């Protein structure tokens, strides 16, 4: 059994804990982190400064270096929390596309809700997780990063026709 | 992938300026007048660039990272507030280049180390490098150009722009809190230890404070405030030279000579274009007067032009047209050209088109997201800032 665990800053511990609990007998656990292309934001801001090319350093390179380091640190922390042998996978790009591609052929994908987590409902899924849940080519284990909201947050049932 | 980023734009602009002068597209008198007007601006700019560079050498930006990390304690909303405060002050005092080139990597590293998603914070740096560059003449090259053209003193410029500056930053903050609400809602323990706090860069802070006081003092007694910037830059560069943290060559490099040449050349090329019909064409659509509707119109036109061709040529085109209407109109142009570029990735369609043509896959940035944020933030910040400017003009006067 091959389990992919998608780790995002802020919510990753819940995914690791779920993988530890539910996929205990898994043959292979893959910890996946996708870097958002924020370095390109810095590059865009620098490109907007007309006339500076060659005179000042493009901040993009520095951000790429720092991004690689911080992703590695996050994966290290997650591996330590998992407490068993695992594979680490780092990707850069649109998170939802990279995760769906990485989940191809897997037996389980573990991920955390990324939306409004104050109430039960469809808004608890943000754009990226919604896309992955809709398009995942494998079974999905969707966890709450914190304790799930209680049932009182359910909307009232629609009126009977 | 090899990108032509190392090429200074001066390589293109300086020969272009030579061509417009030799072909007679601009008269020699006009070219000389333009160069004479831009000369002091370029000197001022060089001093501010040196000041920012040696603040970095003194460890000011490293210290900023430590302050933000400590104050936010891994809470994303607090980190965003800290980034807004520091990026606004650094942009205003040390210019937008300092925020883009020196502060952004520090902010990214701080977010990553705190276990916080970096995207809202990096976006904040890019937006504030534009929006927060309204306050002082030194905050943005566009301001330096307008400052020279407006005839305002340093202190009066700041007094008129402080309210628009605060309103624009406030509008951006509200938009950011809402737009990135989900990214800002979760935090996990950071993977790295905070480590020893770096020493306080007291010398750099005192020098910058004295330089700011120098701006006020020089403008009060009628001396060009560029001399105050020059003094501050010399003090920091001199200290770095004495302590062997810099060589004379790095000081010269910190003035960005190719950039300075580019600014002079661009000024002459734009003057040629303005002389050859653009002034007449734009004069038709530019609203006159300094009432609130006129200021809104001028700012909107400036923002649109900045998004088409980049804000530097936009301000060079619009300044001679608006200067006769008085400082109010000139400052409205600044609001447009400084806040406007947040609407388009890389600041303008011209830059984007150029990069698109040269490299199909130049960026992985989500252009839809970038533009949605810009469509919310730019009109809010721009309208608020123009109304604030109009109010300041009534209260402070010109």
Interface residues (C-beta under 8 A of the other chain):
Chain A: X8 X9 X10 X11 X12 X13 X36 X37 X38 X40 X41 X42 X43 X44 X45 X46 X47 X48 X49 X50 X51 X52 X53 X54 X55 X56 X57 X58 X59 X62 X63 X66 X67 X69 X70 X73 X74 X76 X77 X92 X93 X94 X114 X115 X116 X117 X126 X145
Chain B: X5 X6 X7 X8 X9 X10 X13 X76 X96 X97 X100 X101 X104 X105 X108 X109 X112 X113 X115 X116 X117 X118 X119 X122 X123 X125 X126 X129 X130 X181 X182 X185 X186 X187 X188 X189 X191 X192 X256 X257 X258 X259 X262 X263 X266 X310 X311 X312 X313 X341 X345 X346 X347 X348 X351 X355 X363 X364 X365 X366 X370
